[in-house]
Amino acid sequence: MAKHTDRLVAMIFGIRKLFHEQVLQKKKKSASALQFVTLQQIKEKKPLMHELAGYLDVTPPSATSLVATLAKAGLVRRVADEKDRRRVQLKITPKGDKYLVGSLKEREKVMRKNLSVLNNTEQKKLAELLTKIITANK
């Protein structure tokens, strides 16, 4: 069993890397995987800086550096709390939202292309297996 699990783990990381590299080839100015996840989290949660650092499991200075890069690109903005200037909420900008939507579409296109090598029966089985993994961990 462990032999198959090790192989599956390696394959999951491998397919993630493959998809990411294919997205990078199509888009010269693609965000890193961490920047992409950060933009998604900011759009969905509008977190405070320390909440983002916790979600990403990075130090607050690392999160600050990451956000600074995204802010410099005009993709996110920092909003200081009026009562406590130490509390900084993060929000995605319209430019960041447009970039994120475009990136999601590009990633979906790459995934669809790669999954097209599977026939309908294989796609259905893969969907069932992935669903089983996801629901077992909720």
Backbone as JSON, one array per atom type, in Angstrom:
{
  "sequence": "MAKHTDRLVAMIFGIRKLFHEQVLQKKKKSASALQFVTLQQIKEKKPLMHELAGYLDVTPPSATSLVATLAKAGLVRRVADEKDRRRVQLKITPKGDKYLVGSLKEREKVMRKNLSVLNNTEQKKLAELLTKIITANK",
  "N": [[0.83, -1.21, 0.0], [1.89, 1.3, 0.87], [3.79, 1.61, -1.09], [2.29, 2.19, -3.4], [1.05, 4.53, -2.51], [3.23, 6.28, -2.18], [3.99, 6.5, -4.86], [1.7, 7.68, -5.95], [1.67, 10.14, -4.58], [4.02, 11.32, -5.6], [3.23, 11.48, -8.27], [1.04, 13.23, -8.14], [2.28, 15.62, -7.31], [3.91, 15.87, -9.52], [2.09, 16.24, -11.66], [0.95, 18.63, -10.91], [3.15, 20.32, -11.14], [3.62, 20.06, -13.89], [1.24, 21.2, -14.99], [1.53, 23.82, -13.98], [3.93, 24.65, -15.22], [3.13, 24.59, -17.89], [1.22, 26.62, -17.91], [2.87, 28.79, -17.34], [4.39, 28.83, -19.69], [2.52, 29.71, -21.55], [1.81, 32.19, -20.61], [3.76, 34.83, -20.26], [4.04, 36.66, -18.18], [3.15, 35.42, -15.86], [1.92, 34.9, -12.57], [3.69, 33.68, -9.7], [3.14, 30.48, -8.16], [2.65, 30.86, -5.44], [2.02, 33.59, -5.37], [-0.29, 33.54, -6.9], [-2.03, 31.96, -5.3], [-2.11, 33.65, -3.12], [-3.39, 35.93, -4.18], [-5.9, 34.78, -4.7], [-6.74, 34.17, -2.08], [-6.82, 36.72, -0.92], [-8.82, 37.9, -2.48], [-11.05, 36.29, -1.81], [-11.23, 36.36, 1.04], [-10.42, 38.85, 2.04], [-8.27, 39.35, 3.94], [-6.59, 40.27, 7.06], [-3.18, 41.32, 7.36], [-1.68, 39.61, 9.09], [-3.37, 37.41, 9.18], [-3.25, 36.48, 6.57], [-0.55, 35.71, 6.47], [-0.64, 33.58, 8.28], [-2.4, 31.83, 6.94], [-0.92, 31.26, 4.63], [1.19, 30.09, 5.82], [3.63, 31.35, 6.36], [6.18, 33.61, 7.51], [5.31, 36.77, 9.07], [6.95, 38.94, 7.99], [7.66, 37.79, 5.52], [5.17, 37.52, 4.29], [4.52, 40.21, 4.11], [6.46, 41.1, 2.3], [5.71, 39.65, 0.02], [3.13, 40.68, -0.42], [3.83, 43.31, -0.89], [5.09, 43.13, -3.38], [2.9, 42.37, -4.97], [1.28, 44.6, -4.56], [2.85, 46.62, -5.67], [2.66, 45.9, -8.32], [0.11, 46.65, -8.72], [-1.99, 44.95, -8.13], [-3.1, 44.36, -5.67], [-4.25, 46.09, -2.71], [-3.42, 47.79, 0.28], [-5.23, 48.43, 3.21], [-5.35, 50.46, 5.84], [-6.52, 50.13, 9.18], [-8.69, 52.46, 10.61], [-8.82, 52.94, 13.35], [-6.79, 51.44, 14.47], [-3.77, 51.59, 13.3], [-1.92, 49.6, 12.92], [-3.21, 47.38, 12.1], [-3.76, 45.94, 9.08], [-5.77, 45.61, 6.39], [-6.23, 43.57, 3.53], [-6.97, 44.0, 0.11], [-8.18, 43.07, -3.07], [-7.47, 44.64, -6.17], [-9.29, 46.14, -8.95], [-7.72, 45.63, -11.23], [-6.2, 43.49, -10.27], [-8.22, 41.63, -9.85], [-9.13, 41.22, -12.47], [-6.79, 40.15, -13.55], [-6.59, 37.8, -12.01], [-8.94, 36.39, -12.73], [-8.43, 35.99, -15.47], [-6.11, 34.42, -15.26], [-7.14, 32.17, -13.97], [-8.85, 31.2, -15.95], [-6.97, 30.55, -17.9], [-5.49, 28.56, -16.58], [-7.49, 26.64, -16.25], [-7.94, 26.01, -18.94], [-5.51, 24.79, -19.63], [-5.61, 22.58, -17.92], [-7.92, 21.27, -18.9], [-7.03, 20.58, -21.46], [-4.97, 18.78, -20.85], [-6.42, 16.8, -19.5], [-7.92, 15.83, -21.54], [-6.75, 13.66, -22.72], [-7.75, 11.49, -21.52], [-10.41, 9.15, -21.81], [-14.07, 9.34, -21.75], [-15.01, 7.51, -19.79], [-12.71, 7.11, -18.23], [-12.29, 9.73, -17.32], [-14.61, 10.05, -15.79], [-14.18, 8.12, -13.77], [-11.82, 9.12, -12.6], [-12.83, 11.54, -11.62], [-14.63, 10.53, -9.72], [-12.84, 9.29, -7.93], [-11.27, 11.47, -7.05], [-13.26, 13.01, -5.88], [-13.94, 11.32, -3.77], [-11.62, 11.46, -2.21], [-11.62, 14.19, -1.54], [-14.1, 14.53, -0.16], [-13.73, 12.83, 1.99], [-12.0, 14.2, 3.55], [-13.2, 16.42, 4.61]],
  "CA": [[0.0, 0.0, 0.0], [2.76, 2.48, 0.94], [4.46, 1.73, -2.38], [1.36, 2.89, -4.29], [0.85, 5.87, -1.97], [4.41, 7.07, -2.55], [3.92, 6.76, -6.3], [0.62, 8.64, -6.16], [2.13, 11.45, -4.09], [4.96, 11.82, -6.6], [2.48, 11.8, -9.48], [0.23, 14.44, -7.89], [3.2, 16.75, -7.38], [4.37, 15.96, -10.9], [1.05, 16.81, -12.53], [0.84, 20.04, -10.52], [4.3, 20.99, -11.75], [3.37, 20.07, -15.33], [0.22, 22.21, -15.26], [2.08, 25.15, -13.7], [4.9, 24.97, -16.26], [2.39, 24.86, -19.12], [0.63, 27.95, -17.75], [3.97, 29.75, -17.47], [4.77, 28.91, -21.11], [1.51, 30.46, -22.27], [1.75, 33.55, -20.1], [5.11, 35.24, -19.86], [4.0, 37.41, -16.94], [2.32, 34.67, -14.93], [2.3, 34.98, -11.17], [4.16, 32.43, -9.12], [2.06, 29.72, -7.52], [2.36, 31.51, -4.16], [1.34, 34.85, -5.66], [-1.62, 33.18, -7.37], [-2.8, 31.56, -4.12], [-2.27, 34.85, -2.31], [-4.45, 36.72, -4.8], [-7.17, 34.08, -4.47], [-7.09, 34.32, -0.68], [-7.18, 38.12, -0.69], [-10.13, 38.13, -3.11], [-12.11, 35.57, -1.1], [-11.33, 36.61, 2.48], [-10.0, 40.21, 2.42], [-7.68, 39.13, 5.26], [-5.58, 41.14, 7.63], [-1.86, 40.84, 6.97], [-1.28, 38.45, 9.91], [-4.21, 36.28, 8.78], [-2.68, 35.97, 5.33], [0.69, 35.01, 6.82], [-1.04, 32.31, 8.88], [-2.97, 30.98, 5.9], [0.16, 30.82, 3.75], [2.2, 29.44, 6.67], [4.9, 32.06, 6.2], [6.37, 34.63, 8.55], [4.72, 38.07, 8.68], [7.79, 39.69, 7.05], [7.57, 37.17, 4.19], [3.86, 37.91, 3.74], [4.62, 41.63, 3.78], [7.25, 41.2, 1.07], [4.87, 39.11, -1.04], [2.07, 41.66, -0.67], [4.47, 44.5, -1.47], [5.28, 42.84, -4.8], [1.58, 42.41, -5.61], [0.81, 45.99, -4.51], [3.65, 47.37, -6.65], [2.1, 45.55, -9.63], [-1.25, 47.18, -8.78], [-2.96, 43.86, -8.04], [-3.73, 44.42, -4.35], [-3.99, 47.32, -1.96], [-3.47, 47.69, 1.73], [-6.12, 49.42, 3.81], [-5.08, 50.53, 7.28], [-7.66, 50.32, 10.06], [-8.69, 53.84, 11.09], [-8.63, 52.97, 14.8], [-5.5, 50.81, 14.81], [-3.0, 51.63, 12.06], [-1.12, 48.37, 12.81], [-4.05, 46.39, 11.44], [-3.82, 46.25, 7.66], [-6.6, 44.69, 5.63], [-5.8, 43.45, 2.14], [-8.07, 43.93, -0.85], [-7.75, 42.94, -4.46], [-7.86, 45.77, -7.0], [-9.93, 45.7, -10.21], [-6.67, 45.06, -12.08], [-5.88, 42.19, -9.69], [-9.35, 40.74, -10.1], [-9.08, 40.89, -13.89], [-5.65, 39.26, -13.72], [-6.92, 36.51, -11.39], [-9.94, 35.73, -13.58], [-7.72, 35.55, -16.67], [-5.22, 33.33, -14.88], [-7.97, 30.99, -13.7], [-9.29, 30.68, -17.25], [-5.8, 29.95, -18.55], [-5.19, 27.31, -15.86], [-8.54, 25.68, -16.6], [-7.7, 25.58, -20.32], [-4.39, 23.86, -19.58], [-6.09, 21.34, -17.28], [-8.83, 20.59, -19.84], [-6.21, 20.01, -22.53], [-4.28, 17.61, -20.31], [-7.4, 15.77, -19.17], [-8.54, 15.33, -22.77], [-6.14, 12.37, -23.11], [-8.58, 10.45, -20.89], [-11.74, 9.02, -22.42], [-15.15, 9.7, -20.82], [-15.04, 6.56, -18.68], [-11.55, 7.4, -17.38], [-12.55, 11.01, -16.65], [-15.63, 9.82, -14.76], [-13.54, 7.39, -12.68], [-10.92, 10.05, -11.92], [-13.68, 12.46, -10.86], [-15.14, 9.8, -8.55], [-11.74, 9.08, -6.99], [-10.92, 12.77, -6.47], [-14.37, 13.36, -5.0], [-13.82, 10.49, -2.57], [-10.53, 12.03, -1.4], [-12.04, 15.5, -1.03], [-15.17, 14.4, 0.84], [-13.22, 12.14, 3.18], [-11.16, 15.13, 4.32], [-13.95, 17.63, 4.99]],
  "C": [[0.86, 1.25, 0.0], [3.46, 2.71, -0.39], [3.57, 2.51, -3.36], [1.13, 4.33, -3.82], [2.02, 6.77, -2.34], [4.37, 7.44, -4.03], [2.84, 7.81, -6.61], [1.02, 10.04, -5.71], [3.07, 12.08, -5.11], [4.22, 12.25, -7.88], [1.64, 13.06, -9.31], [1.11, 15.68, -7.95], [3.68, 16.96, -8.82], [3.35, 16.6, -11.82], [0.84, 18.28, -12.19], [1.95, 20.85, -11.17], [4.09, 21.12, -13.26], [2.37, 21.16, -15.69], [0.79, 23.61, -15.08], [3.07, 25.56, -14.8], [4.21, 25.3, -17.58], [1.72, 26.23, -19.07], [1.71, 29.01, -17.93], [4.4, 29.91, -18.92], [3.79, 29.77, -21.9], [1.49, 31.93, -21.87], [3.12, 33.95, -19.58], [5.12, 35.95, -18.51], [3.1, 36.73, -15.91], [2.84, 34.83, -13.51], [2.85, 33.64, -10.71], [2.97, 31.73, -8.47], [1.67, 30.39, -6.19], [1.63, 32.83, -4.37], [-0.1, 34.58, -6.1], [-2.53, 32.81, -6.19], [-3.08, 32.77, -3.24], [-3.38, 35.73, -2.88], [-5.82, 36.09, -4.58], [-7.65, 34.31, -3.03], [-7.52, 35.76, -0.37], [-8.55, 38.42, -1.29], [-11.25, 37.52, -2.27], [-12.31, 36.07, 0.34], [-11.07, 38.05, 2.91], [-9.33, 40.17, 3.81], [-6.83, 40.3, 5.75], [-4.23, 40.52, 7.29], [-1.46, 39.59, 7.78], [-2.11, 37.21, 9.59], [-3.69, 35.65, 7.49], [-1.41, 35.18, 5.61], [0.36, 33.64, 7.42], [-1.58, 31.35, 7.85], [-1.87, 30.4, 5.02], [1.25, 30.05, 4.49], [3.59, 30.02, 6.4], [5.0, 33.08, 7.33], [5.7, 35.92, 8.12], [5.63, 38.9, 7.76], [7.75, 39.11, 5.63], [6.25, 37.53, 3.52], [3.88, 39.38, 3.32], [5.38, 41.83, 2.48], [6.43, 40.74, -0.14], [3.79, 40.12, -1.43], [2.65, 42.92, -1.3], [4.68, 44.32, -2.97], [3.96, 42.94, -5.55], [1.02, 43.83, -5.63], [1.55, 46.84, -5.54], [3.14, 47.12, -8.07], [0.67, 46.06, -9.79], [-2.34, 46.14, -8.66], [-3.7, 43.82, -6.71], [-3.46, 45.79, -3.73], [-4.14, 47.03, -0.48], [-4.38, 48.8, 2.25], [-5.9, 49.38, 5.32], [-6.38, 50.78, 8.04], [-7.58, 51.74, 10.63], [-8.4, 53.94, 12.58], [-7.28, 52.41, 15.22], [-4.69, 50.65, 13.53], [-2.11, 50.39, 11.87], [-1.89, 47.27, 12.09], [-4.23, 46.79, 9.98], [-4.64, 45.17, 6.94], [-6.16, 44.72, 4.17], [-7.01, 43.3, 1.23], [-7.49, 43.82, -2.25], [-8.26, 44.16, -5.23], [-8.62, 45.26, -8.23], [-8.91, 45.07, -11.17], [-6.3, 43.66, -11.58], [-6.98, 41.18, -9.95], [-9.36, 40.29, -11.56], [-7.94, 39.9, -14.16], [-5.97, 37.86, -13.18], [-7.92, 35.73, -12.24], [-9.28, 35.19, -14.84], [-6.81, 34.37, -16.38], [-5.99, 32.05, -14.61], [-8.44, 30.36, -15.01], [-8.15, 29.97, -17.96], [-5.45, 28.61, -17.9], [-6.22, 26.25, -16.17], [-8.34, 25.14, -18.02], [-6.58, 24.55, -20.37], [-4.84, 22.52, -18.98], [-7.0, 20.56, -18.23], [-8.05, 19.9, -20.95], [-5.52, 18.73, -22.04], [-5.24, 16.47, -20.0], [-8.05, 15.17, -20.41], [-7.9, 14.03, -23.26], [-6.9, 11.2, -22.49], [-9.92, 10.38, -21.62], [-12.8, 9.32, -21.35], [-15.2, 8.8, -19.59], [-13.89, 6.85, -17.7], [-11.74, 8.73, -16.64], [-13.56, 10.85, -15.53], [-15.01, 9.13, -13.55], [-12.6, 8.3, -11.89], [-11.72, 11.04, -11.07], [-14.23, 11.79, -9.6], [-14.05, 9.63, -7.49], [-11.35, 10.39, -6.3], [-12.01, 13.24, -5.51], [-14.28, 12.59, -3.7], [-12.74, 11.06, -1.64], [-10.97, 13.33, -0.76], [-13.09, 15.35, 0.07], [-14.7, 13.69, 2.11], [-12.42, 13.08, 4.08], [-11.87, 16.43, 4.67], [-14.33, 17.57, 6.43]]
}
